[in-house]
Amino acid sequence: SAIDAEPRFDSGGNRIVFRSNRLSSRNEIYTMSANGSGVTRLTNVAGNNISPAFSPDGSRITFISSRDGGQRNVWIMNSDGTNQVKLTTNQGFSHTANNPVFNHDGTRIAFISDHDFIPGGNVDGNEELFLWTEGAGFTQLTDTTEGDDWDSSITTNGTRIAFASVRDLI
């Protein structure tokens, strides 16, 4: 009756982070050993917690949470669930963040959002690619009015970001 989804290994392949609604109707973030033992619930808050991913050294996890009245924001926490910190401040139900991933050294997180975090930037409601840098804030990497960008992935050396886009379909 429960759904476990979005499993992600740590870089050593020893632990898995995932989301599950096994103890309630909402999704929470869990970790476990790669052999399935030691399942640990890391979040326990109203709203859904989804899209978890380990930092390269396995010490932190980034994820999306809608604990603030329905808006999906990017969060980060220690891999034991402590020190949960909201990185984005999406205001209004329509503004969302999706698919956060760490870069090669854990100092940046790429994610998708339909909210413009850059003062004076374009607020057209399209999903764009953003980069959060520890200590420096946000950089908007794409800005298109032709369609949405989705699902980013950063190379292991941190020099390139791949993402999907529907801009050529519109």
Backbone bond lengths (Angstrom), bond angles and torsions (degrees), N, CA, C in turn:
res aa  C-N    CA-C-N  psi(-1)  N-CA   C-N-CA  omega(-1)  CA-C   N-CA-C  phi
1 S - - - 1.457 - - 1.521 112.09 -
2 A 1.319 118.63 -6.67 1.467 121.95 179.71 1.526 110.29 -108.82
3 I 1.320 114.99 159.53 1.457 120.88 177.85 1.522 108.93 -119.63
4 D 1.334 116.52 122.62 1.456 123.50 169.99 1.520 105.65 -103.86
5 A 1.343 117.63 131.05 1.468 119.90 -174.80 1.522 110.55 -150.61
6 E 1.319 114.74 171.24 1.461 125.01 176.48 1.529 113.25 54.75
7 P 1.340 118.25 50.76 1.462 120.01 178.95 1.527 111.13 -72.34
8 R 1.320 116.37 139.48 1.462 122.77 176.89 1.528 108.46 -138.52
9 F 1.333 116.15 127.86 1.466 120.86 174.95 1.522 110.47 -74.29
10 D 1.334 116.07 154.69 1.457 119.58 164.85 1.526 106.87 -76.55
11 S 1.324 118.45 172.38 1.468 121.14 -173.02 1.527 112.86 -64.89
12 G 1.320 117.99 -24.67 1.462 120.61 178.69 1.517 114.08 -88.73
13 G 1.332 116.72 -6.86 1.448 120.91 -179.17 1.520 113.94 75.19
14 N 1.338 116.79 16.27 1.463 121.24 -176.65 1.529 114.22 -95.23
15 R 1.325 116.80 -27.54 1.466 121.30 -178.69 1.521 110.06 -127.84
16 I 1.313 115.24 155.06 1.460 122.53 177.69 1.519 108.00 -125.97
17 V 1.327 116.44 134.50 1.458 122.06 171.14 1.527 106.59 -108.16
18 F 1.322 117.44 142.57 1.463 120.95 -178.08 1.518 109.37 -157.39
19 R 1.331 115.42 169.37 1.468 120.53 174.23 1.514 108.64 -109.31
20 S 1.328 115.51 150.12 1.455 120.28 179.84 1.521 110.26 -154.68
21 N 1.335 114.99 150.57 1.463 120.54 172.71 1.532 109.57 -111.18
22 R 1.315 116.91 29.61 1.463 122.45 -173.59 1.522 114.90 -64.60
23 L 1.329 119.15 -24.41 1.466 120.28 -178.31 1.526 113.60 -111.40
24 S 1.328 117.07 -4.30 1.466 120.47 178.54 1.524 107.53 -162.80
25 S 1.301 116.34 -178.84 1.468 119.13 179.11 1.521 111.87 -79.66
26 R 1.313 118.78 -12.20 1.466 121.09 179.41 1.529 110.63 -97.87
27 N 1.312 115.17 156.13 1.463 121.46 178.92 1.523 110.24 -82.65
28 E 1.310 115.43 137.17 1.459 123.02 175.12 1.528 108.21 -127.55
29 I 1.333 116.59 162.67 1.462 122.63 -179.93 1.532 108.92 -95.28
30 Y 1.327 115.33 134.62 1.469 123.32 179.93 1.531 109.18 -130.38
31 T 1.323 115.22 157.94 1.463 121.67 167.39 1.522 108.03 -127.37
32 M 1.325 115.05 160.66 1.459 121.38 173.97 1.526 108.46 -158.85
33 S 1.318 115.73 163.64 1.456 120.54 173.14 1.516 108.52 -68.47
34 A 1.319 116.67 157.17 1.462 120.96 -179.11 1.525 112.46 -61.58
35 N 1.335 117.46 -22.01 1.467 120.17 178.32 1.527 112.48 -86.84
36 G 1.338 117.71 2.88 1.456 122.04 177.27 1.517 114.99 94.01
37 S 1.312 118.02 -4.19 1.470 120.85 -179.61 1.530 110.24 -88.89
38 G 1.320 115.63 166.95 1.459 121.56 173.44 1.511 114.88 66.47
39 V 1.326 117.94 38.91 1.465 120.64 179.32 1.528 109.08 -65.43
40 T 1.348 116.08 126.68 1.459 122.17 -177.36 1.518 110.08 -130.51
41 R 1.317 116.11 127.18 1.467 121.64 176.32 1.527 108.24 -82.09
42 L 1.349 116.60 126.44 1.468 120.87 -177.24 1.518 113.69 -100.62
43 T 1.332 117.64 -30.11 1.460 120.89 179.17 1.523 108.88 -116.42
44 N 1.325 115.75 153.31 1.456 121.32 177.46 1.523 107.73 -158.20
45 V 1.335 115.34 71.51 1.464 120.61 -176.14 1.523 110.07 -138.99
46 A 1.313 116.29 156.81 1.463 120.73 175.68 1.520 109.04 -61.35
47 G 1.318 116.59 144.63 1.462 121.45 -176.17 1.510 109.77 100.43
48 N 1.324 116.69 170.86 1.455 121.45 -179.94 1.513 110.94 -97.63
49 N 1.311 115.64 143.48 1.457 124.31 177.43 1.523 106.36 -121.32
50 I 1.338 116.80 118.40 1.465 121.61 -171.01 1.522 110.62 -139.86
51 S 1.317 116.37 176.00 1.477 125.72 171.85 1.523 113.82 53.90
52 P 1.333 119.02 51.00 1.466 119.71 179.78 1.527 112.41 -76.63
53 A 1.331 115.47 150.93 1.466 121.62 175.44 1.530 109.06 -153.05
54 F 1.335 116.28 135.84 1.462 121.97 177.03 1.522 111.36 -73.71
55 S 1.331 116.00 150.93 1.463 121.07 166.34 1.530 107.08 -72.83
56 P 1.327 117.86 161.43 1.472 119.76 -177.81 1.527 114.47 -56.97
57 D 1.338 118.04 -34.38 1.459 119.69 179.29 1.530 112.73 -88.21
58 G 1.339 117.18 -1.60 1.463 121.93 177.06 1.516 115.04 77.74
59 S 1.327 117.73 3.95 1.464 119.94 -176.68 1.525 113.63 -83.39
60 R 1.343 117.41 -19.51 1.459 120.82 -177.74 1.530 109.87 -134.48
61 I 1.330 113.97 161.83 1.458 122.17 177.39 1.522 107.60 -132.88
62 T 1.326 116.34 132.48 1.458 120.11 170.84 1.527 107.22 -102.91
63 F 1.337 116.14 151.06 1.459 120.55 -177.69 1.519 108.88 -162.14
64 I 1.318 115.69 171.09 1.460 122.85 176.21 1.519 108.24 -106.57
65 S 1.328 117.00 135.43 1.460 120.57 176.74 1.522 109.70 -134.77
66 S 1.338 114.94 141.12 1.466 120.86 175.92 1.527 110.41 -108.42
67 R 1.325 116.77 32.58 1.463 121.25 -176.62 1.521 113.46 -71.22
68 D 1.319 118.83 -11.94 1.463 121.74 -178.14 1.521 111.74 -101.65
69 G 1.311 118.18 60.76 1.449 121.82 174.68 1.513 115.68 76.25
70 G 1.314 118.33 23.29 1.452 121.32 175.07 1.510 115.28 105.30
71 Q 1.325 119.16 -20.22 1.459 120.77 178.57 1.529 109.03 -74.96
72 R 1.334 115.56 132.12 1.463 119.93 178.08 1.520 109.06 -87.25
73 N 1.318 115.62 120.94 1.455 122.47 179.88 1.520 110.95 -121.07
74 V 1.332 115.78 157.90 1.463 121.97 174.98 1.523 108.15 -82.85
75 W 1.310 115.28 130.08 1.461 122.95 177.85 1.521 108.72 -123.45
76 I 1.323 115.04 162.71 1.456 122.13 174.41 1.524 107.12 -139.09
77 M 1.333 116.98 147.22 1.461 121.30 177.20 1.519 109.24 -151.03
78 N 1.317 115.83 163.38 1.454 120.43 171.75 1.520 108.12 -66.67
79 S 1.314 117.86 155.92 1.467 120.75 -174.69 1.528 112.85 -69.62
80 D 1.332 117.66 -7.05 1.464 120.31 173.54 1.528 111.76 -97.08
81 G 1.344 117.46 4.73 1.457 122.62 177.76 1.518 115.07 93.28
82 T 1.321 117.63 -5.87 1.463 120.58 179.82 1.528 111.12 -82.30
83 N 1.314 115.89 164.59 1.462 123.76 174.42 1.535 112.10 56.32
84 Q 1.336 117.36 56.11 1.464 122.25 178.03 1.525 109.30 -79.34
85 V 1.341 116.33 120.01 1.463 122.59 -174.09 1.529 109.50 -127.35
86 K 1.329 116.36 130.79 1.461 121.89 176.75 1.528 108.91 -82.46
87 L 1.342 116.72 128.64 1.462 121.38 -179.14 1.525 112.67 -95.64
88 T 1.320 117.69 -35.41 1.460 121.12 -178.35 1.523 109.90 -107.37
89 T 1.320 115.27 161.03 1.468 120.04 178.39 1.509 109.46 -130.09
90 N 1.322 115.56 67.65 1.458 120.42 176.73 1.518 108.88 -68.68
91 Q 1.316 116.56 127.25 1.459 122.69 179.83 1.513 109.10 -110.27
92 G 1.316 116.61 134.61 1.457 120.46 179.67 1.504 111.01 89.31
93 F 1.314 117.00 144.69 1.454 121.39 -172.73 1.523 113.23 -62.63
94 S 1.330 117.91 -31.45 1.465 119.08 -176.10 1.523 112.92 -74.24
95 H 1.306 118.59 -20.59 1.466 120.73 -178.87 1.519 109.90 -82.74
96 T 1.318 115.33 124.68 1.461 120.22 -175.39 1.518 111.30 -136.45
97 A 1.314 115.33 162.08 1.460 122.75 172.04 1.520 107.20 -125.35
98 N 1.332 116.54 151.54 1.460 121.67 -176.79 1.524 111.44 -146.33
99 N 1.313 115.31 154.46 1.454 125.33 166.82 1.533 115.63 49.75
100 P 1.324 119.36 60.31 1.463 119.34 177.27 1.528 111.77 -75.59
101 V 1.334 117.02 139.85 1.463 122.52 175.78 1.525 109.49 -140.12
102 F 1.332 115.54 141.71 1.463 121.41 177.54 1.520 111.31 -77.78
103 N 1.327 115.68 154.95 1.459 120.31 169.98 1.533 109.13 -84.48
104 H 1.326 116.71 -175.89 1.464 123.20 -172.19 1.524 115.10 -62.42
105 D 1.341 118.57 -27.52 1.466 119.39 -179.18 1.530 113.23 -114.60
106 G 1.328 117.79 7.04 1.459 121.84 174.78 1.517 115.63 78.05
107 T 1.334 118.04 10.93 1.470 120.60 -178.80 1.522 112.84 -95.94
108 R 1.330 116.93 -8.44 1.464 121.50 -179.42 1.524 109.97 -135.21
109 I 1.331 114.34 152.18 1.461 121.08 175.72 1.522 107.93 -131.91
110 A 1.318 115.86 122.28 1.465 120.95 173.39 1.524 107.53 -90.24
111 F 1.335 116.34 142.20 1.464 120.69 177.61 1.517 109.25 -156.77
112 I 1.319 115.15 167.19 1.456 122.44 179.39 1.520 108.17 -108.70
113 S 1.340 117.18 140.38 1.463 120.53 176.10 1.517 110.19 -153.10
114 D 1.336 115.81 152.22 1.467 120.80 173.77 1.521 111.00 -98.34
115 H 1.320 117.10 11.90 1.461 122.45 179.05 1.518 108.77 -111.86
116 D 1.314 117.08 138.64 1.460 120.91 179.64 1.524 109.65 -90.78
117 F 1.326 117.24 115.04 1.457 122.26 179.69 1.527 112.25 -89.74
118 I 1.332 116.82 -4.59 1.455 121.52 -175.86 1.531 108.73 -96.94
119 P 1.340 119.01 119.18 1.464 120.00 179.49 1.525 111.66 -56.09
120 G 1.332 116.25 131.07 1.455 121.53 179.63 1.513 114.21 81.09
121 G 1.324 117.29 2.64 1.464 121.00 -178.18 1.516 112.17 -80.13
122 N 1.310 114.73 178.96 1.452 122.26 -177.83 1.535 110.00 -78.81
123 V 1.328 117.06 125.78 1.456 121.32 178.00 1.523 107.71 -115.76
124 D 1.342 116.85 77.96 1.461 120.96 -176.26 1.522 112.86 -102.64
125 G 1.330 118.16 -2.01 1.453 121.40 178.73 1.515 114.41 85.01
126 N 1.332 118.08 -2.77 1.462 120.30 177.63 1.516 110.44 -77.92
127 E 1.336 115.10 150.80 1.466 120.85 174.76 1.527 107.91 -73.49
128 E 1.320 116.17 123.86 1.470 122.45 -178.46 1.528 109.17 -123.85
129 L 1.314 115.98 162.17 1.451 123.14 178.55 1.524 109.34 -92.38
130 F 1.339 115.72 128.32 1.460 122.49 178.87 1.511 109.97 -123.71
131 L 1.329 115.28 158.92 1.454 121.62 175.76 1.524 107.45 -130.53
132 W 1.328 116.20 123.19 1.461 121.52 173.42 1.515 107.46 -97.98
133 T 1.335 116.74 128.77 1.457 122.03 179.00 1.515 108.93 -115.25
134 E 1.321 115.87 127.19 1.460 120.89 -179.62 1.525 110.22 -56.54
135 G 1.322 116.02 124.06 1.457 122.09 178.99 1.516 115.04 84.70
136 A 1.346 117.83 -8.24 1.470 119.71 -176.88 1.527 113.45 -125.02
137 G 1.325 118.64 -18.21 1.458 120.10 177.74 1.513 113.63 95.56
138 F 1.356 115.70 -144.86 1.457 122.52 -169.03 1.521 113.43 -107.27
139 T 1.335 114.25 146.24 1.462 122.65 170.23 1.516 106.87 -130.32
140 Q 1.329 116.72 128.06 1.458 120.27 175.53 1.519 107.23 -87.29
141 L 1.333 117.15 122.48 1.454 121.79 -174.78 1.520 113.57 -95.11
142 T 1.333 117.29 -27.77 1.464 120.07 176.53 1.523 108.48 -125.49
143 D 1.327 115.65 154.48 1.463 121.31 178.37 1.517 107.50 -155.27
144 T 1.303 115.82 93.11 1.450 119.84 -177.57 1.513 110.35 -129.25
145 T 1.291 116.94 142.25 1.461 121.31 174.89 1.525 110.28 -98.07
146 E 1.336 116.88 -1.03 1.465 120.95 -175.83 1.518 114.15 -88.95
147 G 1.319 119.94 -6.95 1.460 119.75 -178.84 1.512 111.81 160.42
148 D 1.311 115.29 -176.86 1.459 121.68 -174.70 1.522 112.61 -95.17
149 D 1.335 115.49 151.37 1.458 123.75 171.71 1.525 107.23 -110.27
150 W 1.348 117.77 145.23 1.458 122.17 -175.09 1.518 112.01 -143.25
151 D 1.321 115.73 164.77 1.467 125.31 163.53 1.524 115.12 48.24
152 S 1.310 116.19 78.24 1.463 119.60 179.78 1.525 112.21 -87.99
153 S 1.318 114.51 156.74 1.456 123.14 175.67 1.525 107.67 -147.70
154 I 1.325 116.87 134.62 1.470 121.76 -177.49 1.528 108.94 -105.20
155 T 1.340 116.84 137.86 1.467 120.88 177.98 1.527 110.50 -62.19
156 T 1.326 117.02 158.77 1.464 120.54 -177.25 1.522 112.94 -65.00
157 N 1.330 118.27 -23.95 1.462 119.21 176.55 1.533 112.44 -93.72
158 G 1.331 117.01 -1.65 1.460 121.89 174.23 1.510 115.98 78.40
159 T 1.328 118.65 9.83 1.461 120.12 -175.26 1.525 114.08 -90.88
160 R 1.341 117.39 -15.70 1.470 119.58 -176.87 1.522 110.61 -139.79
161 I 1.332 114.72 151.39 1.455 121.65 175.85 1.523 108.19 -125.82
162 A 1.310 116.21 127.09 1.466 121.04 173.56 1.524 107.80 -98.93
163 F 1.337 116.40 146.29 1.455 120.51 176.46 1.520 108.71 -154.21
164 A 1.310 116.23 158.36 1.460 122.28 175.99 1.520 108.81 -94.62
165 S 1.311 115.96 151.97 1.466 120.97 -179.84 1.516 109.49 -148.07
166 V 1.318 115.62 146.78 1.467 120.97 174.34 1.525 111.01 -108.45
167 R 1.296 118.25 13.58 1.465 121.55 -175.26 1.530 113.16 -61.46
168 D 1.321 118.58 -28.31 1.464 120.45 178.95 1.522 112.71 -82.27
169 L 1.315 117.93 -7.51 1.461 121.31 -178.71 1.517 112.83 -92.92
170 I 1.303 117.04 -11.16 1.470 120.74 -174.96 1.511 110.56 -99.79
